[in-house]
Amino acid sequence: MRRRPLPFLSAVGVIALTAPLALAAPSATASTPYAGLVSPQPQELTRRGDGFPIPPVVGLVRGKDSDADSERVVRQVLERAGVTRVKATDGADPGTPTTIWLGQANTTLATLRVTSSTGLPAEGYVLAAGQDRRGRSHVVLDGVDTDGTYYAAQTLSQLMQPRQGTDWMPGVAIRDWPTMRYRGSIEGFYGTPWSHADRLDHVDYLGAHRMNTYEYAPKDDPYHREKWREPYPADKLAQLGELVSRARQNKVDFTFALSPGLDICYTSESDFQALVAKFEALYALGGRSFNVPLDDINYNVWHCDADRAKYGTGGAAAGRAQSELLNRVQREWVETKPGLAPLQMVPTEYYNVSETPYKKALRELMDTDVVVHWTGVGVVPRTITAAQAAQAKAVFGHDILIWDNYPVNDYAAGRLLLADYSGREPALASHVAGVISNPMNQAAVSKVALYSFAELGWNPASYDERASWLRALAERAGGDRRTVEALKVFADLNTYDGTLHPESAPELQAAIDTFWQTWRTGDRARAIAVLRPAVNAVAAAPAVIRAGMVDPAFTAESESWLKATELWGRAMQRGLSVLAADGAAAWTARQQMTDLVMQAKAIRDGRLPHSGTYPRIGERVVDQLIAEIGRVHDGWLGVVPHRGASTSLGTYQDYVPARMVDGDPNTFFWSNGSPEPGSEVRVDLGETTEIGDIAVLMGKASSPNDYIPSGVLEYSVDGSQWTELTRATTAEVRATAPAGTKARYVRYRALAAGDFWVVVREFSVQTLGAGRTELTINGTPAPASGSSYAAAVDGNVETAYLAGGVPAAGDSLVATLSAPRALAAVTVLQRTGAAAAADVEVLVAGSWRQVGQVAGSYAEIDSQGLRAEAIRLVWKGGSVAPQVAELVPRWASGLASGT
């Protein structure tokens, strides 16, 4: 879904292997050590004695509710515990000092004074561990069905504790069952689908975390969507068959989804038969759960005349057509096959709870057994509440399965989403059949969020989003504290998604806020010392993560972001060096900072849609810190920046804010999320000046609703105190400032939330009055291809005039002032490694006067207050081809390039 206008490690098992068991009071709650030992947290857990050691020989008794999969898990646990021999029987007591009872064992449970699993919900289990009166040790894994026994075996793997000499089994009684029927994931994103190896590993992960659902629905698998009628090629079908088998071994229901909505003819018998044939092929491989997604289509468009003739037009017509198709699939195919789960569907209106003719048709016409997917109120809603879930169930009239678009990142190109899984009320479990995750293009990285989906789905009453997130990080880190801390830093930088988490890098942002507060007191050394540890932690985190992660796939998938984090971290380090130095040292550090940022922005991940942009790291926090350091340094140098644009909204792909002020209405800024009250787009004029006409042109032909629906246009001199010009509710906003109005900043600020993203084609602000002293530049050597003379006087030290060759005798670079002006000093900034030697001259009353020389990348020349008409750099023979980042005049009035 997208925005409409557009060898396993058990959960916390590693931690359990590195820490002694801490037994607690009779029942487990979120505050007891049990909450961090077994995950998902059991419904009921009671301490039953101190436990017992695991000897080299252990008995294993298979019961009626055991199977090969449960036994495989138990044998893995015993092997890890150092057991050298397993004496296995089918029902008979092997008489060993320690015995594992796999499946119902009522006599042994009675001996341990524990009630059996009889009467528990499906997938429930009892795990009891203790000793009888003769001192024999027993562990009973009693599932209400084979799935329950398998989950009991997974819990055993978490409980077994390493100790010096021999591993230890705690005395414990657990009665456990899932709250939600569907728990797991749907591979339903756009962009590069997962590999076959990704999917096999994924269902292993689901099973190990007591999740029971994997839905195959990758939008960019052509045989799922665009070529839905065509049979899968033999090799692809074989892979699906292997995936079905692996899912079954992990007690995961493989759900095959087929999405015919792009071009289906609902009245066509051949189309119906093509759909059923595709399902039949997966049924033959062992698939027993099926889904017909009809999302992300235009239901006002028919694909054959017969549909239009039969159904008419509008939402009610679409609902009737879809209902009839799904009813045929349910009644003529699903109900004729043994062992099939209820059919699922994804409605075209999957993103709200509004009563509409379309939903009414589904509610009244579609077979009541069909399960309906729903994303919440919004495609990627910040919250999903119990009240909303109840409304969804009522308006659709069917069981609701939440397709939760977290941590999916197909709409957030360049971003990994590693924040906690938040904003979902546990009480919604009373109204829905389940909650499943639509994960990222990066399968292994998605496990951070999936861990919490497992906990919310199994036991929502105990769900704590922050604690669950920390356990997820600890699991990925193998319990290593240093790696966990590095992951917390990395995750903080990858928090922002514009929806669930509108804040970016909140931990780093807090440190930066403290830094600037201290900086403004004038204690600059202390400010830098306060921020440096956080900056160093960013630069160091990737190496720690690479060395400490237990899952190599995580580091492989996130490598582009890890590289970018290193570079941004080093850029911030160099930025602090800028602030700690002055003169040539500060300029050298500034260039290094800029170069590191350019390297970070040159990185591309190989997966779509992320291959089209650079990895976003701490967006609007890290880059803003570096930009602000640049502005501080510019102020020291006397550089006055030219007009720029910014926004509090996130950016979709490379539709950056600078496109708002490039003078071309055919280019545009595009946000990656809808506006909230207070969201803004802003223009910085570079200096305070008189303003006139203002225009904010939003929306575009292909998405005309992409604008701030209610906003206020404001201006400011200092960026703190704002004056209102006008309010508007239209896509194009125009106003004229009162005569004499002066401003440096102009912004358009949202007064209300919007449902659509924001496009700004142009944000123009007319400047009036005498304006600033401008420099016009030319000379020799001519600029290299792609460069220009103007780059040396554009108010941006990150651009440069690049000479096309080595200067010859007599070559010079001449900057002519728009009007003569008293010149106090001139600073020449050249790029390190391309700094040419030159004499610095000033034109006064038609005659050139030498005021100094340039011998390196940084030179500050006292111009003695001469009334300058032009400034000239006369290159010396034998110099390198110069690269002049900026020629900076400082006027005798003390105003850099001002009036």
C-alpha positions, -999 to +999 in steps of 0.1 A: +000+000+000+010+036-005-004+070-002-034+071-025-024+101-046+007+084-056+200-209+123+174-189+144+179-172+178+147-173+199+133-140+213+157-128+239+172-163+239+207-148+235+201-126+265+190-155+285+222-173+277+244-145+290+226-137+322+216-157+353+179-164+358+162-140+381+131-156+395+103-134+407+070-134+425+043-159+415+029-141+385+048-123+358+041-087+350+059-061+329+079-051+360+093-085+368+124-102+354+102-127+336+091-099+313+126-097+299+132-135+300+104-149+280+091-130+250+063-126+241+055-124+278+033-153+290-002-148+301+005-166+334+038-175+349+046-188+384+078-197+401+079-233+412+111-239+432+147-232+423+150-255+393+176-281+385+207-287+364+206-303+330+227-336+330+245-350+299+217-377+294+181-365+291+149-384+284+125-372+257+089-385+256+068-378+225+031-373+232+001-370+209+004-332+205+041-333+195+055-334+161+089-334+144+091-296+144+087-293+182+111-322+187+137-304+165+135-273+186+139-293+219+169-312+206+185-279+196+180-266+231+194-297+247+224-298+224+231-261+233+228-271+270+256-297+266+234-328+265+253-356+248+225-383+247+188-380+243+169-412+252+136-408+232+104-428+236+069-427+223+048-423+255+067-445+279+087-431+308+124-436+300+133-435+337+160-409+332+169-385+360+157-356+338+129-360+313+113-337+287+076-346+281+068-333+246+030-331+244+003-338+270+015-357+300-013-354+326+002-378+351+035-359+352+016-326+354-004-339+383+028-349+400+041-313+395+007-300+407+001-281+374-032-280+354-030-293+319-036-273+287-071-286+282-095-258+276-069-232+266-075-213+233-059-226+201-021-224+201-021-223+239+003-243+260+015-252+294+051-254+304+059-269+337+094-276+352+101-291+386+110-322+405+089-350+419+092-365+454+119-389+443+141-361+431+136-367+394+134-336+372+107-331+346+098-305+320+064-308+304+056-291+271+019-295+269+003-278+239-034-276+234-025-285+198+008-291+179+012-253+174+010-249+212+035-276+218+059-259+193+055-226+211+062-244+245+094-257+229+103-222+219+097-209+254+119-237+267+147-224+246+144-190+263+142-204+298+173-227+297+201-208+315+239-212+311+258-219+343+293-228+351+297-266+346+261-273+336+231-254+323+201-248+345+164-251+341+143-229+365+113-242+383+084-226+367+048-231+356+035-212+326+000-212+311+000-192+279-020-185+248-022-158+221-047-130+224-049-123+186-056-149+159-033-133+132+002-123+142+030-118+118+037-099+086+026-092+050+053-086+024+032-060+007+055-031-001+065-015-034+101-016-045+127-044-046+110-075-032+128-098-007+150-125-019+141-162-015+167-164+013+152-134+030+118-151+031+131-184+044+149-166+072+118-144+078+095-173+085+121-189+108+121-156+127+083-155+128+080-190+142+107-184+168+087-154+181+053-171+181+040-153+151+018-174+129+012-154+097+032-146+066+014-131+037+031-131+002+020-099-015+051-080-029+037-053-051+066-055-076+064-093-081+049-091-116+031-124-112+014-111-081+000-079-096+007-068-132+008-104-147-016-119-122-032-141-148+000-157-159+013-189-141+045-186-121+075-200-139+086-234-127+117-221-108+096-194-090+069-219-082+095-242-067+107-214-045+072-207-033+068-244-025+099-244-004+087-213+014+053-229+021+071-260+036+094-239+057+065-218+070+047-250+080+077-262+099+077-230+118+039-231+125+034-201+102+004-199+079+016-190+044-010-168+029-008-163-009-022-130-021-031-123-057-039-087-067-060-086-099-074-051-095-053-032-121-072-048-150-096-075-139-130-078-157-153-089-128-179-104-152-153-124-171-154-161-165-119-165-178-105-140-154-122-158-125-108-191-136-073-175-140-075-163-104-086-197-091-060-215-112-033-194-096-047-202-061-049-239-071-012-239-080-003-227-045-028-251-029-010-279-046+022-268-029+005-268+005-008-233+008-039-231+029-046-194+032-054-169+004-060-132+000-074-111-028-060-075-024-079-048-042-060-019-029-043+010-047-066+009-077-091+033-092-125+016-086-142+042-108-125+027-139-139-005-155-117-027-176-145-042-198-178-029-211-197-058-195-187-046-160-199-011-168-232-024-182-238-047-152-227-026-123-230+010-133-206+035-117-194+047-084-183+032-051-215+011-046-210-005-080-173-013-073-183-028-039-209-050-055-185-062-082-158-070-057-182-087-034-195-110-062-160-119-072-150-127-036-182-146-029-175-169-059-139-175-047-151-182-011-181-204-020-169-221-052-133-227-042-124-220-006-153-239+009-147-269-014-112-274-002-104-291+031-084-272+057-085-238+042-085-206+063-111-180+057-105-159+025-090-125+031-094-093+010-080-058+010-106-032+002-100-003-021-110+020+008-087+005+033-076+037+051-106+051+070-139+043+088-162+067+069-195+053+059-196+052+021-216+034-006-185+012-013-182+000+023-220-005+026-219-028-004-191-049+011-209-050+044-242-061+029-231-083+000-198-099+008-197-133+024-194-129+062-165-153+064-142-130+044-117-112+065-111-076+057-077-058+059-076-023+072-047+001+079-063+023+104-074+059+099-048+068+074-025+048+052+003+051+078-016+064+109+002+078+139-023+060+162-048+032+159-073+031+188-098+006+201-126+030+192-114+032+156-111-006+154-146-010+166-158+015+140-139-004+113-156-036+123-190-020+122-186-001+089-171-031+070-193-056+088-166-083+088-137-095+109-109-069+107-072-078+102-050-047+107-025-043+079-002-020+097+021+000+075+050+000+099+080-002+095+074-002+057+096+024+040+086+023+004+071+058+008+102+070+028+130+065+002+164+067+018+151+059+053+154+029+076+127+030+103+141+018+136+120+035+162+097+018+186+064+003+175+041+029+191+007+045+190-013+012+189-038+008+218-036-027+233-074-026+237-079-027+200-074-065+203-110-067+215-122-056+180-098-071+155-087-106+145-050-095+144-023-070+136+003-078+110+033-057+099+041-045+064+079-045+068+107-027+050+125-035+018+152-047+042+140-080+057+165-084+085+164-048+096+126-051+099+131-076+128+135-047+152+098-037+147+086-073+142+098-083+176+072-058+191+045-069+167+050-104+182+046-090+217+016-068+210-002-096+191+004-123+218-002-104+250-013-068+244-023-063+280+014-064+290+027-045+259+052-017+267+064-002+235+097+012+249+106-019+268+098-041+239+119-019+216+149-022+240+145-060+241+144-061+203+177-042+201+192-064+228+183-095+208+198-081+176+230-073+196+232-107+212+229-091+246+262-072+243+258-039+261+282-020+239+264-031+207+231-023+223+242+012+230+255+016+194+222+003+181+203+029+202+224+056+187+218+042+152+181+038+158+178+073+171+192+086+139+167+065+120+136+075+140+118+098+116+091+085+093+068+115+092+039+095+106+042+074+137+074+093+146+073+129+133+103+137+154+138+131+141+168+118+162+152+130+194+181+120+216+207+137+195+184+167+191+182+171+228+220+171+231+222+197+203+196+219+219+216+219+251+247+226+231+232+257+215+218+269+248+253+267+263+269+282+232+246+313+234+259+320+270+293+326+254+310+296+270+319+280+237+345+256+250+320+241+275+293+239+248+316+219+225+326+196+254+289+189+261+281+179+226+313+160+216+305+127+233+272+124+214+289+133+182+317+108+188+291+081+196+275+087+162+308+083+144+317+052+163+284+033+163+287+017+128+319-001+136+305-014+169+274-026+151+293-044+124+314-062+150+287-070+175+255-079+155+244-116+157+227-113+123+251-106+094+221-098+072+212-069+094+246-052+088+246-062+051+212-046+045+220-015+065+255-010+052+247+020+031+232+037+062+261+026+084+286+041+060+265+073+058+263+074+097+301+072+099+304+101+074+278+123+090+294+116+124+328+126+111+313+157+095+298+167+129+332+161+145+348+184+119+320+209+125+329+211+162+365+217+150+353+246+130+337+261+161+368+255+182+392+272+157+394+303+137+411+316+105+429+290+084+423+261+108+385+268+108+384+270+070+403+237+067+379+220+090+349+236+072+361+221+039+366+187+055+331+189+070+316+197+036+335+170+018+323+144+043+287+155+037+292+152+000+305+117+004+275+108+025+251+121+000+268+102-028+259+068-012+232+048-028+216+016-016+209-010-043+172-015-035+143+004-049+131+030-040+162+037-020+186+035-049+172+069-061+185+089-032+210+090-004+205+074+030+188+098+054+206+100+087+192+121+115+173+141+089+166+178+099+189+173+130+223+163+118+221+182+086+207+213+104+235+212+129+260+212+102+241+239+083+240+260+114+277+255+121+282+267+085+261+298+092+280+306+123+313+303+104+298+324+075+291+351+101+327+350+113+339+352+077+315+379+067+298+357+041+261+367+035+242+338+021+218+343-008+182+332-007+174+297+006+144+276+016+136+251+043+107+232+058+097+213+089+082+186+068+101+156+055+113+154+019+101+128-006+131+114-025+151+143-039+123+169-042+143+192-019+132+226-005+157+244-027+133+237-056+109+262-041+132+291-048+149+282-080+127+304-101+113+275-121+076+266-114+081+233-133+103+220-104+090+216-069+095+206-033+075+175-023+070+164+013+069+127+023+040+132+047+009+153+053+011+185+072+002+188+109-007+221+126+025+241+128+041+225+097+058+251+076+077+260+044+101+290+048+123+313+027+154+329+041+163+360+021+198+360+035+196+394+050+169+418+062+155+438+033+122+455+022+097+430+007+068+434-017+048+407-035+047+372-022+034+340-039+033+304-025+023+281-054+014+247-042+000+215-058+007+201-092-013+187-121-009+151-112-017+157-074-037+189-072-047+182-035-010+183-024-011+216-005-015+230+030-053+232+033-054+260+058-024+282+065-011+316+075+016+336+057+040+354+080+072+373+080+100+380+105+133+399+109+149+375+134+131+342+129+115+344+164+089+371+163+064+367+134+038+391+119+008+378+100+002+389+064-028+368+053-046+335+058-056+311+030-073+278+022-063+276-014-034+259-033-020+292-045-015+320-019-007+355-029-002+387-008+016+420-009+034+433+022+026+468+033+049+495+020+081+497+040+079+461+054+113+446+061+120+410+067+146+383+064+123+353+067+089+346+052+070+314+060+037+297+052+025+278+083-002+251+085-031+259+108-048+225+105-038+190+096-041+178+060-048+145+044-024+148+015+013+155+011+026+190+002+040+202-031+054+238-034+063+247-070+075+281-061+078+303-030+086+338-044+093+369-023+099+402-041+127+423-026+127+461-029+149+491-022+185+497-028+195+462-018+230+450-011+262+457-028+266+431-055+298+417-071+301+409-108+331+387-115+351+376-146+387+371-157+411+344-166+416+315-167+381+308-180+360+285-157+362+247-162+332+229-177+303+230-152+318+258-131+312+296-133+328+328-122+297+336-101+304+307-078+332+327-062+308+354-050+275+336-046+274+337-008+280+299-007+314+286+003+305+251-008+305+262-045+336+274-062+350+290-094+372+262-108+398+276-133+399+257-165+437+256-165+469+269-148+470+307-149+495+324-171+513+357-165+488+385-165+458+363-157+435+377-130+401+373-114+382+406-111+352+413-089+335+446-098+312+463-071+277+474-081+287+508-065+319+521-049+321+513-012+346+516+017+363+483+021+377+473+055+390+438+045+388+411+020+390+374+027+400+349+000+389+313+004+404+287-018+400+250-017+428+231+000+451+215-026+440+240-053+452+273-037+470+295-062+493+324-052+481+359-061+485+396-054+453+412-040+445+446-055+417+471-050+406+495-077+403+530-062+394+560-084+404+541-115+438+530-102+447+495-088+464+494-054+480+463-040+468+456-005+482+421+002+490+387-011+474+352-012+497+323-006+474+295+007+438+284+010+429+311+035+439+348+034+424+378+052+437+411+038+434+445+055+420+469+029+424+500+051+390+514+044+398+522+007+367+532-013+368+502-036+353+500-071+366+464-078+388+437-062+414+418-083+434+386-077+464+388-100+477+352-103+514+345-100+531+323-126+536+287-118+505+284-096+481+256-097+447+260-114+429+280-087+396+270-071+381+300-054+353+291-030+345+327-021+358+362-023+344+379+008+345+417+012+340+432+046+327+468+044+341+495+065+306+501+079+309+467+096+280+452+076+291+423+055+278+430+019+250+452+034+238+487+025 
